Amino acid sequence: MARNDRGNKGRSEEDADDVRLMRLIGRGDTIALEQLIEKHQALVAGTVARMLGSNSDVEDIAQQVFIRVWKSARRYVPRAKFTTWLLKITRNLVFNELRRAKRHAHVPLQPEAGAEDPPLKDEANLAPDASLLERELQRTIEGAILQLPETQRMALVLRRYEQLSYEQIAEVLDLSVPAVKSVLFRARTELRSRLSKYLG
């Protein structure tokens, strides 16, 4: 219980720090903006990359997210957790990009063909076959996630990679908690079906 309290306290202190930085940014403080970017860049860029695939303009869209933060800082009111608000901006830009890509491209968003991710350090101990299989499976999972409808994809990314609660995901996606659970159930069912040959 105490550990959980400490965890919640840590999170609320972190959120209070975000709100403090946003107030400074609202007054034109660029150093506060740099600190905020440093703090949340991994969350934003990771979400964008998992939503759009590694061959997309991840840095460009992540940069646009923080430009929106800068422009909105004076009007910012901390109604929800800062990261929830930040992910809402990310969601809007990602969904816009997905729609733009759908209108302008005939090729579905896919991980870059032949893009070899360097093996993770802990994979160095795996036999080469196991390591190769692991990477292939990871790419297949990422490819399958990229095929999901955008809301299912976003819900799954936020739950699986960012460990957000159902309540937080509901806020980011403007859905009810039961709707989020339903969206996640459909997403997982679809993924299981696409990955059946690996799961068999």
C-alpha positions, 0 to 999 in steps of 0.5 A: 500500500505504502509503495503504491502511495509513493508511486502516486505521490511521485506521479502527482509531483511529476504532474505538478512539475509539468504544470509549473513548466507550462506556466513558465512556457506561457510567459515565454520561457524557452528554457522551460520548453526545452526541459518539458521537451526533454522530459516527454520527448520519448513518450511523444516520439515513441507513440508517433513511431508506433502509430505511423511506422518507422518510415514516417516523419516521426521527428517532424510530427513530434516537433509539431506536437511541441510547437502546439504545446508552445502555442497553447501554453498561455491558454493551458488549464490543467484539467487532466494530467499533463501527459493526457493533454499532451497525448491528445495533441499527439493523437490529433496530429497522428490521426491527421497524418494518417488521413493525409497519408490515406488520401495521398498514398496508395501504399499502406503504412508499413515498417521499412522493408529491409530496415534492420534494427540493431539487436538489443543488448540482452539479445546478444546472449541468444542464439542467432536463430532465436535472435532473428526469430525474435526480431522477425516476430517483433516486426510482424507484431509492429506491422500487424499493429499498423494495419489496425484502424486508427482508434484501435491502434492508438488504444493498443499503443497507449495500453501496451507500450505506455501502460496507461490506465483505461481511464487515461486512454478514455480521456486521450481518445474521448471515449468512455471506459467501457468503449475503450475496453471494447476497442482494445478487445477488438484490437487484440482479437484482430492481432491474434488472428493476424499473428496466429501462425506465430501463436500456433 
